[in-house]
Amino acid sequence: MLYEIVFSPTGGTQKASNALVQGIGKESKFIDLSDNKENINIVFDEKDICVFAVPSYGGRVPAYAVEKIEKMSGKSTKAVIMVVYGNREFEDTLVELEDILKKSGFEIVAGVSAIAEHSIIREFGAERPDNQDINKLIEMGKTIIEKIESGKVSNTEIPGNRPYKVYNPLPIGINVNDNCNGCGICAEKCPVQVIDRNNPSKGNEEGCISCMRCISVCPQNARSINPQKREFLKEKIKEACKERKECKLFI
């Protein structure tokens, strides 16, 4: 069985992962790590293939995704690891994901890096993955399944550093305007459950992981990023984001 296991709070990572899985060309089951209700205590067997796809948060695997993935285990299960980033850099995300999965009984057969619209500064990587990206990812999926079916699953060289870079999060801060009608969708969908269901305009900035899910799911467009912090982050990363990055396959 092919499993597509994805942490995608705003949808970009899932879009890229879907294209890769399409290229692999097998019936798949989707496991949504963004869903705090999803039961993910799963043991995969040797015949399964798992695609693990996560965004890069400051060059690392999001801590929330690490907690979820560590509840899964394999029995020499073949795994494809994928990082999706907002056209800056993915740094140590892939190699960290590789280490997490190897400790849990998975065999890494390929790594993929892809680009999606930056979840905070949306003009970086805007409208990606685009058609060019999607076509590349489909072809990568075909190459990966050919390797698996050949039986020649050699060690895969995954880029990154050990020890990993230190993650220094910037608390973004979410503003709520008068459009908020208290529907509670943001609270329901928040992966870390730090939004008060009875008062969605009040959050917990310390517990927020800046995943932007609450903004993306709000039907009233009532939630937005603190403009001063957004501008600070934009200036900080704009040089690294100015050149178009391309999807890459490590196999």
C-alpha positions in Angstrom: 0.0 0.0 0.0 1.2 3.5 -0.8 0.7 6.1 2.0 0.9 9.8 1.5 1.7 11.3 5.0 1.6 15.1 4.9 1.8 18.1 7.2 0.4 20.9 5.1 -1.3 23.6 7.2 -1.9 25.9 4.2 -2.1 23.4 1.4 1.2 24.0 -0.5 3.0 21.0 0.7 0.0 18.8 0.0 -0.2 20.1 -3.6 3.4 19.2 -4.2 3.1 15.8 -2.5 0.0 15.0 -4.6 2.0 15.5 -7.8 4.8 13.2 -6.6 2.3 10.5 -5.6 0.5 10.8 -8.9 3.8 10.0 -10.6 4.4 7.0 -8.4 1.1 5.8 -9.9 -0.3 3.5 -7.2 -3.5 3.7 -5.2 -2.8 5.6 -2.1 -4.2 6.4 1.4 -3.8 10.0 2.6 -2.8 10.7 6.2 -3.2 14.4 7.3 -0.8 15.3 10.0 -2.4 18.8 10.1 -5.6 17.2 11.5 -5.3 17.1 15.3 -8.0 14.4 15.4 -6.2 12.0 13.0 -5.1 8.7 14.6 -1.5 8.3 13.5 -0.3 5.4 15.8 0.4 3.2 12.8 2.9 0.4 12.1 3.7 0.0 8.4 5.0 -3.3 7.0 7.8 -4.2 4.6 5.5 -4.1 1.5 4.3 -0.6 2.2 5.6 2.6 0.6 5.3 5.8 2.6 5.7 9.3 1.2 6.4 11.7 4.1 6.0 15.4 3.1 6.7 18.4 5.4 7.3 22.1 5.1 10.6 23.6 6.2 10.3 25.9 9.2 13.6 27.8 9.5 15.5 25.0 7.9 14.1 22.3 10.2 11.2 19.8 10.4 8.3 21.5 12.3 8.4 20.3 15.9 4.7 19.5 15.7 5.3 17.2 12.7 8.2 15.5 14.5 5.9 14.6 17.4 3.4 13.1 15.0 5.8 11.2 12.8 7.6 9.7 15.8 4.4 7.9 16.7 4.7 5.9 13.5 7.0 3.0 12.9 8.1 0.8 10.0 9.4 -2.7 9.5 12.1 -1.9 6.9 9.3 0.1 5.2 10.4 2.0 2.1 10.0 5.8 2.6 10.3 8.8 0.3 11.0 12.0 2.1 9.9 15.4 0.8 10.5 18.9 2.0 8.5 21.8 0.6 9.8 25.4 1.2 8.9 28.9 0.2 11.8 29.6 -2.2 14.4 30.4 0.5 16.3 27.3 1.5 15.4 24.0 3.1 18.8 23.6 4.9 18.7 20.6 7.3 15.0 19.7 7.0 15.5 16.6 4.7 18.4 15.1 6.7 16.5 15.6 10.0 13.5 13.8 8.5 15.8 11.1 7.3 17.2 10.5 10.8 13.8 10.5 12.4 12.4 7.9 10.1 15.5 5.6 10.1 15.2 5.5 13.9 11.7 4.3 13.5 12.4 1.4 11.1 12.0 3.1 7.7 14.4 2.7 4.7 14.9 5.9 2.8 14.8 5.3 -1.0 14.6 8.9 -2.2 14.4 12.5 -1.2 12.7 15.4 -2.9 12.7 19.1 -2.4 10.0 21.3 -3.9 8.8 24.9 -3.7 5.4 26.3 -2.7 4.2 29.7 -2.0 5.7 31.0 1.2 3.1 30.7 3.9 3.8 34.0 5.5 5.4 36.2 2.7 3.1 35.0 0.0 4.8 36.9 -2.8 7.8 34.6 -2.4 7.2 31.5 -4.4 3.9 32.9 -5.5 1.5 30.4 -7.2 3.9 27.6 -6.7 4.0 24.7 -7.2 3.2 25.8 -10.8 2.7 23.6 -13.8 6.4 23.3 -14.4 6.9 22.1 -10.9 3.9 19.7 -11.0 5.2 18.1 -14.2 8.7 17.7 -12.7 7.3 16.1 -9.6 5.2 13.7 -11.6 8.4 12.6 -13.5 10.3 12.3 -10.2 7.5 10.0 -8.9 7.9 7.8 -11.9 11.7 7.6 -11.4 11.2 6.7 -7.7 8.8 3.8 -8.4 11.1 2.5 -11.1 13.9 2.3 -8.5 11.7 0.6 -5.9 10.4 -2.0 -8.4 13.9 -2.7 -9.7 14.8 -4.0 -6.3 18.1 -2.1 -6.3 17.4 0.2 -3.4 20.8 1.6 -2.7 21.7 4.2 0.0 20.4 7.6 -0.9 22.6 10.7 -0.3 20.4 13.3 1.5 21.7 16.8 1.7 22.0 18.6 5.1 24.2 19.0 8.1 24.6 17.2 11.4 24.2 18.7 13.9 21.2 20.5 12.5 21.0 24.3 12.5 19.4 25.9 15.5 15.8 26.8 14.9 15.1 30.4 16.0 11.4 31.0 15.5 10.0 34.5 15.1 6.6 34.7 16.8 4.5 36.2 14.0 1.4 37.3 15.9 -2.0 37.0 14.5 -4.4 40.0 14.3 -8.2 39.4 14.3 -10.5 42.1 12.8 -14.2 42.8 13.2 -15.1 40.3 10.5 -14.8 37.5 13.0 -18.2 36.1 13.7 -17.0 33.5 16.2 -17.7 30.5 14.0 -14.7 28.6 15.5 -13.4 27.0 12.4 -9.9 28.4 13.1 -10.0 26.8 16.6 -11.2 23.5 15.2 -8.5 23.4 12.6 -5.5 24.7 14.6 -3.0 21.8 14.8 -1.8 22.7 18.3 -5.2 23.8 19.6 -4.2 27.2 21.1 -7.3 29.1 19.9 -10.1 29.4 22.3 -13.2 27.9 20.7 -15.5 30.2 22.8 -13.5 33.3 21.9 -11.6 32.7 18.6 -10.2 36.3 18.6 -8.1 35.4 21.6 -5.2 33.1 21.0 -2.0 31.9 22.8 0.9 33.5 21.0 3.4 31.4 23.0 1.8 28.2 21.8 1.3 29.3 18.2 3.6 27.6 15.7 3.1 30.2 13.0 1.7 27.6 10.6 -0.8 30.1 9.1 -3.6 27.4 9.1 -6.0 29.6 10.9 -5.6 32.4 8.4 -6.0 30.0 5.4 -9.2 28.4 6.7 -11.0 31.5 8.0 -14.1 32.0 5.8 -14.5 35.7 6.9 -10.9 36.8 6.2 -10.8 37.9 9.8 -7.3 36.8 10.6 -4.0 38.3 9.4 -0.4 38.5 10.2 1.0 41.3 12.4 2.1 43.8 9.6 5.2 45.0 11.4 6.5 41.4 12.0 5.6 40.5 8.5 7.6 43.4 7.1 10.6 42.5 9.3 10.6 38.9 8.1 10.2 40.0 4.5 13.3 42.2 4.7 15.2 39.4 6.5 14.7 36.8 3.8 14.1 38.7 0.6 17.7 38.4 -0.7 17.6 34.6 -0.3 14.2 34.4 -2.1 14.8 36.5 -5.1 16.1 33.8 -7.5 13.7 31.0 -8.5 14.6 27.7 -6.9 13.8 24.4 -8.7 12.5 21.0 -7.5 15.2 18.5 -6.9 15.4 14.7 -6.6 17.9 12.9 -4.5 18.0 9.2 -5.4 
